[in-house]
């Protein structure tokens, strides 16, 4: 494994040359450069117009709008490159990060992924409900804006259908089995009684500044718009998917086999891992990690006296009713207990804590069938961070896996890192909002392992559950590259999960379809976590007794999400400063 690391985890300047040319910013920030700030401000504005939860209406996703966005981003990159040199290391770092983000965004346009706007459980059809979940109505204007969104739902669905028709024409489609998967939640949304629709959530609690009679009228109008505007648009989407898209969907699985796929999949690797690793290199790392983790899982199984295979041990655990919640409410109670357990331990491992509250929350019926994910909140809007759990599957999910999941999505995982970044006023806004999957997901996976040191796993079963979760992130490296580059069959790919993890049969199927439908994304977790682990080992060896785990974690999060080569340089400079 050391040889692999020497090959894979060196400085990767090819991803963004500027990353290798900057030093870590000092703690204090000096007077802002208006030109750099204006470029960053315009960049944030352009990106916000594409964010459904930030823009005042549904974003324009037409080809014309995308061409205009590309032009504006290219103009910003040119302006950035024309700025005069600066000796201010803070501004050098900001400039390098902004260049990385602009170049990363621009690299996506040739592949026109708006032609394929969905995966097995996520996509355009989830956007309205997700926006509703994070929308708070504070005044009459907010209420009117949400009603306007509901009224314009037909335009939202029509635009996505138009883009998918372009995909059909080009042969840039999802496999048929993925279309079948997404049709279920899309049909479920159509079948949901209007009174129970998640799009009514913003009207569940209205401010006292809106008179009670007006509140009633607003709710009545929302119900009418869902019935007369949203439902017909959703039915039209179902009809299109069934009658036009599904018959023309491809039978192959590999992203490599899409038009332009030989360039598309390597691009996705660069996007999600922020490295120049090849598919073959990532596959080898995955195989090595699978073997290592399997050894640790086998050791736990042997410690209990079990003599069979890991798959058989998993079967034995799943056959024991004691390993499952008695009810969804019981599952929620246990998830809440883990969250409190984590909150109590955090101050010993971190010096800076987020202010935003968080907790587990059951999905709405319309959200069932999606991954159990973290939805970030907002101090400004008074919305807490939420880790979304399935009410439907609560009694089918092993309790020994629950701690690792809560930790990954909550504290010290996604909620902790994302909220700390949101609240870090020392960072420019564009860096607070950076979506660098390798660091964000790498951090959350690192947090699962850190929780072992924090004493958050109380039993051998919970430790086994944590290793099982790590195993399926390692399997992702093998499966994703196997499917999309080596053209593996679905059956061959799923065996890594089926034979080596404690995931339920349903989760094995869901995750396999996820990797088929979202090429590259799942690579970020393990690649990012390995880099963070490597940096920590480097810091511990360099600093010896001077190493402070709280300061190390604070420094890692303080810089915000960044590509891994930049993280290397950032933390190397931090190590050098601590050694003085």
C-alpha positions, 0 to 999 in steps of 0.5 A, a space after each residue: 500500500 505504501 507504494 500505491 500512496 507514493 504514486 497516487 497521493 503526491 502533489 497533483 498540480 495538474 488539477 489546478 496549477 495555481 494550487 501549487 503556487 500559493 501559501 496558506 493565508 495568515 490568520 488576519 485578513 488585510 484590506 480587500 482588493 475591490 477587483 478580486 472581490 467584485 469578481 468573486 461577488 459576480 461569481 457567487 451571483 452567477 452560481 446563486 441564479 442556478 441554485 433552486 434554493 437560493 434563486 427567487 424562482 426556478 433557475 433557467 436551464 435552457 441551452 441559451 441560459 447555459 451558454 450565457 452562464 458559460 460566457 459569464 464564467 469565462 469572462 470572470 476567469 479572464 478578469 481574474 487572470 488579468 489582475 495584477 500580482 499581489 504579495 498578500 498571501 490571503 489574496 493569493 489563496 483566495 485567487 487560486 481557489 476562485 480560479 480552481 472553481 471557475 475552471 472546474 465549472 467551465 470544464 463541465 459545459 462540453 458534456 452538457 449534463 442537463 440532458 440527463 438530470 436524474 439518477 436512481 433516487 435523485 434529480 429534477 423531480 426532487 428539487 421542488 420538495 427539497 426547496 420546500 423543506 428549506 423555505 421559511 416564510 417570514 412575511 407576505 412577500 415570502 408567501 407570494 414568492 412561494 405561490 409564484 413558484 407553485 404557479 410556475 411549476 409547469 415551466 420547471 418540468 417542461 424545461 427539464 423534459 426539453 433537455 431530456 429530449 435533447 439527450 434522447 436525440 444524442 443518445 446521452 441517457 440513463 440506462 433503462 433500469 435507472 429510469 424504472 427506479 426513478 419512475 417510482 418516486 415520480 409516480 408516488 408524488 403524483 399519487 400523493 393527496 394534495 393536502 399531504 404534499 410536501 410543497 405545502 410545508 412552507 405554509 405549515 407555520 406562518 408569521 403572526 404579521 400575516 392575519 389569520 384570515 390571510 393565512 387561510 387564503 394563502 393555504 387555500 391558494 397553495 392547495 389550488 395551485 398544487 392541484 391545478 399546476 403542479 399535479 398536471 406538470 408531474 403527470 406530464 413528466 410521468 407520461 414522457 418518461 414512460 412513453 418516450 424516454 424509457 423505450 429509448 433508454 440505453 441498455 449499457 451501463 458504462 459512462 465510457 459508452 456514452 457519446 464522448 464517454 472516453 473523455 466524460 468519465 476521466 472528467 468526472 474523476 477529476 471533478 469529484 476526486 480533484 486528482 489526476 488519478 486514472 481509473 486503473 489507479 483508483 481501482 487498485 486503491 479500492 482493492 487494497 482498501 477492501 482487503 484491509 477492511 475485510 481483515 479488520 471485520 474478520 477480526 471482530 467476527 472471530 472475537 465473538 467466536 464466529 468461524 464463518 465468512 463475513 457474509 455469513 456473519 452479516 446474515 447472522 446479525 441480520 437474523 437477530 431481531 435484537 439488532 433492529 428497532 421495534 418501531 420507527 419511533 424507537 429508531 428515532 429515539 436511538 438516533 437522537 441518543 447517538 446525536 447527543 452522545 456525539 455532541 457531548 464528546 465534541 469539545 475534547 476534539 475540536 476547539 471551534 463549534 458550530 452554532 447551528 442546531 441539528 437533529 434527525 428527521 423523518 422524510 416525508 412520504 414523497 421523499 422516501 426512496 432517496 438516500 438518507 442524507 444531510 440537509 444543511 440548515 441556515 442560521 439566517 433563516 432559522 432552519 436547523 440542519 437535518 439528517 434525513 431518515 426513512 420512516 418506511 425502512 426504520 425497522 429494517 435498518 440494523 441498529 449497529 450501523 446507526 451510530 456510524 450513519 448519524 456521525 457521518 451525516 451529523 456530528 462531527 461529520 457533515 453538519 459539523 463541517 458544513 455549519 462551521 464553514 457557513 459560519 466562518 466570516 473570515 472566508 469570502 462567501 464563494 469559499 464558504 459555498 464551495 462544493 468540493 465533494 472530495 473534502 466534504 465527503 472525505 471529511 464525513 468518512 474521516 469523522 466515522 473513523 475519528 468517532 472510534 477514537 472519541 469512544 462513540 461506538 459502544 459495542 463490537 457490533 457498532 464497531 463492525 457496523 462502522 467498518 461495514 460502512 467504510 467497506 462499502 466506501 472502499 467497494 465504491 472505488 472498485 465498483 464505480 471504475 469497474 462499471 464505468 471504465 471496465 464495463 462490468 455487469 451489474 451482477 459482478 459489481 454488486 458482489 463487492 457489497 453483497 459479500 463484504 458489507 452488512 448492508 441490507 439486500 435492499 441497500 445493496 441494490 439501491 447503492 449499486 444502482 446509485 453508482 450506475 446512475 451517478 458515475 464518479 461521485 462515489 469515488 470522492 469519499 474514500 479518496 478524500 478520507 485517505 488524503 485527510 488521514 495521510 495529512 494527519 499522520 504527517 502532522 503527528 510525525 512532524 510535530 510529535 508532542 506539539 501535535 494538538 488534535 483540536 487545533 489540527 481539526 480546527 485548521 482543517 475546517 477553517 480553510 473551507 472546502 478545497 481540492 486535495 492538492 490545495 489541502 496538502 499545501 494548506 496543512 503543510 504550511 500549518 504544520 510548519 507554523 506549529 513546529 516553530 
